[in-house]
Amino acid sequence: MTTASDSAAANADTDLVSRVLAAIRRVVPESGAAVALHEPEFAGREWDYVRDCLDSGWVSSAGTYVERFERALAERCGVSEAIATVNGTAALKVALQVAGVAPGDEVLVPALTFVATANAVTYLGAVPHFVDSETSTLGVSPAALEDWLRVACERVSGALRNRATGRRVRAVVPVHVFGHPVDMDALNEVAVRHRVVVVEDATEALGTLYRDRPAGALGRLAALSFNGNKIVTTGGGGAILTDDSSLARRARHLTTTARVTHRFSFDHDEVGYNDRLPGLNAALGCAQLERLDDFIARKRALARRYAEALASVRGVRFFVEPQGARANYWLNALLLEEDEPAVLESLLERGHCIGIGMRPVWRLMHRLPMYQSCPRMPLPTAQWLERRLVNLPSSAALADV
Ligand SMILES: *Cc1c(COP(=O)(O)O)cnc(C)c1O
């Protein structure tokens, strides 16, 4: 039976969805075409560099563009070494491997992330151990992690072990969700105290600053991604960043089939990967990287316009960068104030119907069939965010309309 108050609530919900969509429409006006969540933009020297790369004949990893791209990345991110890879997932996998993650280890990974973070751990024969997030950053909560490690783990001859599984907990992977940085000073303190290695998943955060330091330079190693939907794209690609030259050498070696350098012999000293970025993609990356500051400026302007448009809509809140951060605002996000699945559903549904590309956040990792039985801490905040968060169209070009 439907009561008068039920239908009043339903009307209020419909009303909320209409008001949110109207506010978004003020930022992203009707144009006849559907608005994607995120689109790449090639308005710089992409054609010149790609043509030059083709003309040179060095389209695979051997040409000059790979080196040039790596140098530009290292400089931009304030690290001494960058190793370009075929994608961000490969960068994460190899970064974790050179960080010492071995089969049978556990790696602390947020439940709220894209599946690649957990997959990279699994490829190494290690097990993801899911941790909770905080609402101020959308990333790993250092305080909740500290409390959890105290109860769930113990130190056995220098190594951190999960009391329940007996496995060694080797590393933690903070993910800078949608370009907003994790509270890395606090996280690094927890990591030092418990002796776990920090490998940043900075795949969404190229150009983001945390207390004036670039994302990607805040842990022992980091991974970047240049997938088609990221802020800078090479079609597909990624990079490992580090200040440690011996880790960099090992990463370079592993991604080039662990080939022992020789003028002509094929000699390999361990099982490596064919994970290097081709020069053709690096050429695209060099041109894209020249545009990064422009992309960030426009994406930040777009975020400001969403924030203004949504400020007067009761029942939702635009997600603003954490204090002390200067985010790249890779993907914009709003949060529903109430836990109302029907409103979330209706907002996504009606948004799609009128051609506004919105998305819910990723299904939490511990709900995916292959990760259901992995160890995890209580995840109240990740679950809270899962029921409220919606991503909004975020291409830099939307700032120009
Ligand atoms: C994009 C992304 C990756 C993986 O990058 P690919 O280049 O697509 O392999 C990993 N983690 C997160 C959080 C990402 O958003």
The ligand as a MOL file (V3000), in Angstrom:
LIG
                    3D

  0  0  0     0  0            999 V3000
M  V30 BEGIN CTAB
M  V30 COUNTS 15 15 0 0 0
M  V30 BEGIN ATOM
M  V30 1 C 43.2660 3.6900 -14.7890 0
M  V30 2 C 43.5700 3.0620 -13.4770 0
M  V30 3 C 44.4730 1.9950 -13.3430 0
M  V30 4 C 45.0850 1.2280 -14.4690 0
M  V30 5 O 45.5200 1.8780 -15.5340 0
M  V30 6 P 45.4600 1.2260 -17.0150 0
M  V30 7 O 46.3720 2.1060 -17.7570 0
M  V30 8 O 44.0410 1.3170 -17.4470 0
M  V30 9 O 45.9560 -0.1760 -16.9170 0
M  V30 10 C 44.7770 1.5480 -12.0710 0
M  V30 11 N 44.2080 2.0810 -10.9790 0
M  V30 12 C 43.3010 3.0720 -11.0600 0
M  V30 13 C 42.7170 3.6100 -9.8070 0
M  V30 14 C 42.9340 3.5900 -12.3100 0
M  V30 15 O 42.0200 4.5540 -12.3830 0
M  V30 END ATOM
M  V30 BEGIN BOND
M  V30 1 1 1 2
M  V30 2 1 2 3
M  V30 3 2 2 14
M  V30 4 1 3 4
M  V30 5 2 3 10
M  V30 6 1 4 5
M  V30 7 1 5 6
M  V30 8 2 6 7
M  V30 9 1 6 8
M  V30 10 1 6 9
M  V30 11 1 10 11
M  V30 12 2 11 12
M  V30 13 1 12 13
M  V30 14 1 12 14
M  V30 15 1 14 15
M  V30 END BOND
M  V30 END CTAB
M  END
